[in-house]
């Protein structure tokens, strides 16, 4: 079993706490969360991401720049086109867990429990 898939072993004094807060601040935007959800299944170009999240390509590009800065997404260039993907599975899992938590806030038996899903894997 991969070490990072087990329970969190970081203590309160971990050097990563402040960086984790920065990750949360980067994800504290509905468009960025939607971008991450859209990228779950693979890479997409900016225009397609813009269609999926219902924002202009310019706005999506600005959000992607911030997500790239935070090393949450990565980019691959093919000719003049840029394709974005998640840098790791951690962002996907973090966002999925947040959505699952939101389901718990609204429903006593969330859909992910009815479907037999404990959380992202």
C-alpha positions in Angstrom: 0.0 0.0 0.0 1.3 3.4 -0.9 2.4 5.5 2.2 0.3 8.5 1.2 -2.9 6.5 0.9 -2.9 5.6 4.6 -4.0 7.9 7.4 -2.4 11.3 7.8 0.7 11.2 10.0 1.6 14.8 10.0 1.7 16.5 13.4 0.5 20.0 14.2 4.1 21.4 13.9 4.5 20.0 10.3 6.3 22.3 7.9 3.5 21.6 5.4 0.6 23.2 7.4 1.1 26.7 6.0 1.4 25.3 2.5 -1.8 23.3 3.0 -3.6 26.5 3.9 -2.4 28.0 0.6 -3.8 25.0 -1.2 -7.2 25.5 0.6 -7.2 29.2 -0.4 -6.5 28.3 -4.0 -9.4 25.9 -3.9 -11.8 28.4 -2.2 -13.3 29.3 -5.5 -16.2 27.6 -7.2 -14.7 27.9 -10.7 -11.4 26.3 -9.6 -13.2 23.5 -8.0 -15.3 23.0 -11.2 -12.0 23.0 -13.2 -10.6 20.3 -11.0 -13.8 18.2 -11.3 -13.6 18.6 -15.1 -10.0 17.4 -15.2 -10.7 14.2 -13.2 -10.8 12.1 -16.3 -7.9 13.6 -18.2 -6.4 16.6 -19.9 -8.5 19.2 -21.6 -7.7 22.4 -23.6 -8.8 25.8 -22.2 -11.7 26.3 -24.6 -13.2 22.9 -23.6 -12.7 23.7 -19.9 -14.4 27.1 -20.4 -17.4 25.3 -22.0 -17.7 22.8 -19.2 -17.5 25.3 -16.3 -19.5 28.0 -18.1 -16.9 30.8 -18.0 -14.9 32.6 -20.7 -11.6 31.2 -21.9 -9.9 34.3 -20.5 -11.3 33.7 -17.0 -10.5 30.0 -17.1 -6.9 30.8 -18.2 -6.5 33.1 -15.2 -7.8 30.4 -12.8 -5.5 27.8 -14.5 -2.5 30.1 -14.0 -3.2 30.2 -10.2 -3.7 26.5 -10.1 -0.4 26.0 -12.0 1.3 28.3 -9.5 0.0 26.1 -6.7 1.2 23.0 -8.6 -2.4 21.7 -8.7 -2.5 21.5 -12.4 0.1 21.0 -15.1 0.2 22.0 -18.7 1.3 20.3 -21.9 1.7 22.3 -25.1 0.9 20.8 -28.5 1.6 23.3 -31.3 -0.3 26.4 -30.2 -2.8 24.6 -28.0 -2.3 24.1 -24.2 -3.7 21.0 -22.5 -4.2 21.0 -18.8 -4.4 18.1 -16.4 -4.2 17.5 -12.7 -0.6 17.4 -11.3 -1.5 14.6 -8.9 -4.4 12.6 -7.6 -4.4 14.5 -4.4 -6.3 17.5 -5.7 -8.9 15.2 -7.2 -9.3 13.4 -3.9 -9.3 16.6 -1.9 -12.1 18.2 -4.0 -14.1 14.9 -4.0 -13.9 14.8 -0.2 -15.1 18.4 0.0 -18.0 17.6 -2.2 -18.8 14.5 -0.2 -18.7 16.6 3.0 -21.1 19.2 1.4 -23.5 16.3 0.6 -23.4 15.4 4.4 -24.4 19.1 5.1 -27.5 18.8 3.1 -28.7 15.2 3.3 -28.9 12.7 6.2 -28.1 9.9 3.8 -25.9 11.4 1.1 -25.9 10.0 -2.4 -22.4 8.7 -2.2 -23.5 6.5 0.8 -26.5 5.3 -1.1 -24.2 4.4 -4.0 -21.8 2.6 -1.7 -19.0 5.0 -2.1 -16.9 5.8 1.0 -14.8 8.4 -0.7 -12.5 9.0 -3.6 -9.9 6.4 -4.3 
